[in-house]
Amino acid sequence: MKCAIFLAEGFEPCEGLITIDMLKRAKTDIDIVTIEKNLAVKSSQGIVIMAEKKWDEVDPNDYDVLIIPGGKLGTQNLEAFAPLVAAFKKHFEAGKLTCAICAAPSIFGHQGMLKGRKYTCFPDFDGNYGGEYQMELAVTDGNLITGRGMGATIEFAREIIKKIADEDTLKAVEKGIQYEHSFREFV
């Protein structure tokens, strides 16, 4: 499986980096792509992250999984970039795995992608999108995975791994980050 995560200025760093880290631990091919003019992308916390590729260097059709982290400003910047929004909608409509966390699922909501679907997002960004909002850390509904916020990032990334890798890989990642099943029972 080939994945891409898209960053814009103002993205939530933990939502991006934890997701990237966990997917890399699962031996997943993931590209870190920015829509910005430079590879350096400033997060919502002022942390500068280096993307690996710029938008014009990739073809979103080449990926099996597309992912966007939240962050209020990051989400606004991603949504303002029409080519990215169109690529996500096309990807979703093709039945490919489409993922967003925190504020970012609102982009999907504005595109009608959450209609008739179970989803979650940061509660302030639930715009009654015609689906069924779930107060869960992460929700998978078919080819759609959504996460509620920064504190839900591990569960969000786990849901992606569950869809693209086998159970042994997921267990190895969980063990490697000390997030084994017995711990989750207390969360």
Residue pairs with C-beta under 8 A, 6 or more apart in sequence:
1 28
1 29
1 64
1 65
1 164
1 165
2 29
2 30
2 31
2 62
2 63
2 64
2 65
3 23
3 28
3 29
3 30
3 31
3 63
3 64
3 65
3 66
3 67
3 160
3 164
4 30
4 31
4 32
4 33
4 58
4 60
4 63
4 65
4 66
4 67
5 16
5 19
5 20
5 30
5 31
5 32
5 33
5 67
5 68
5 69
6 33
6 34
6 35
6 55
6 66
6 67
6 68
6 78
6 84
7 16
7 32
7 33
7 34
7 35
7 36
7 41
7 49
7 51
7 69
7 74
8 34
8 35
8 36
8 41
8 74
8 77
8 78
8 81
9 36
9 41
9 42
9 73
9 74
9 77
10 42
10 43
10 44
10 71
10 72
10 73
10 74
10 75
10 76
10 77
11 41
11 43
11 44
11 69
11 70
11 71
11 74
11 78
12 43
12 44
12 45
12 69
12 70
12 71
12 74
12 101
12 102
12 150
13 43
13 44
13 45
13 47
13 49
13 71
14 150
14 153
15 69
15 70
15 71
15 101
15 102
15 147
15 149
15 150
15 153
15 156
16 32
16 43
16 49
16 69
17 49
18 153
18 154
18 157
19 67
19 69
19 101
19 153
19 156
19 157
19 160
20 30
20 32
21 157
22 154
22 157
22 158
22 160
22 161
22 173
22 177
23 30
23 157
23 160
23 161
24 30
25 172
25 173
25 176
25 177
26 161
26 164
26 165
26 169
26 170
26 172
26 173
27 165
27 169
28 161
28 164
28 165
31 52
31 53
31 58
31 63
32 49
32 51
32 52
32 53
33 51
33 52
33 53
33 54
33 55
33 57
33 58
34 41
34 51
34 53
34 54
34 55
35 54
35 55
35 77
35 78
35 81
35 84
36 51
36 54
37 54
39 50
39 51
39 52
39 53
39 54
40 48
40 49
40 50
40 51
41 48
41 49
41 50
41 51
42 48
43 49
43 71
43 74
44 71
44 72
44 73
44 74
55 81
55 83
55 84
60 66
60 84
60 87
60 88
60 90
60 91
61 87
61 90
61 91
63 91
63 96
64 96
64 97
64 164
65 96
65 97
65 98
65 99
65 160
65 163
65 164
66 87
66 88
66 91
66 96
66 97
66 98
66 99
67 99
67 100
67 160
68 75
68 78
68 88
68 99
68 100
68 101
68 104
68 107
69 100
69 101
69 102
69 104
70 100
70 101
70 102
70 103
70 104
70 121
70 122
70 125
70 149
70 150
71 102
71 103
72 103
74 103
74 104
75 102
75 103
75 104
75 106
75 107
75 125
78 84
78 85
78 104
78 107
79 85
79 106
79 107
79 110
85 107
85 111
88 98
88 107
88 108
88 111
88 113
89 111
89 113
91 98
92 98
92 108
92 113
92 143
92 144
95 142
95 143
96 143
97 143
97 145
97 160
97 163
97 164
98 108
98 113
98 143
98 144
98 145
99 144
99 145
99 146
99 147
99 156
99 159
99 160
100 107
100 108
100 121
100 145
100 146
100 147
101 121
101 138
101 146
101 147
101 148
101 149
101 152
101 153
101 156
102 121
102 122
102 125
102 147
102 148
102 149
102 150
103 121
103 122
103 124
103 125
104 121
105 114
105 119
105 120
105 121
105 125
105 146
106 121
106 125
106 126
106 127
106 129
108 114
108 119
108 129
108 144
108 146
109 119
109 121
109 126
109 127
109 129
109 130
109 131
110 127
110 129
112 129
112 130
113 144
114 129
114 130
114 131
114 144
115 129
115 130
115 131
116 130
116 131
117 131
117 132
117 141
117 142
117 144
118 131
118 132
118 134
118 139
118 141
119 129
119 131
119 132
119 133
119 134
119 139
119 141
119 144
119 146
120 133
120 134
120 135
120 136
120 137
120 138
120 139
120 146
120 147
120 148
120 152
121 133
121 146
121 147
121 148
122 148
122 149
123 135
123 148
126 133
135 148
136 148
137 147
137 148
137 151
137 152
137 155
137 156
138 145
138 146
138 147
138 148
138 152
138 155
138 156
138 158
138 159
139 145
139 146
139 147
139 159
140 159
140 162
140 163
145 156
145 159
145 160
145 163
146 156
147 153
147 155
147 156
147 159
154 177
154 179
158 170
158 173
158 174
161 169
161 170
161 173
162 170
174 180
174 181
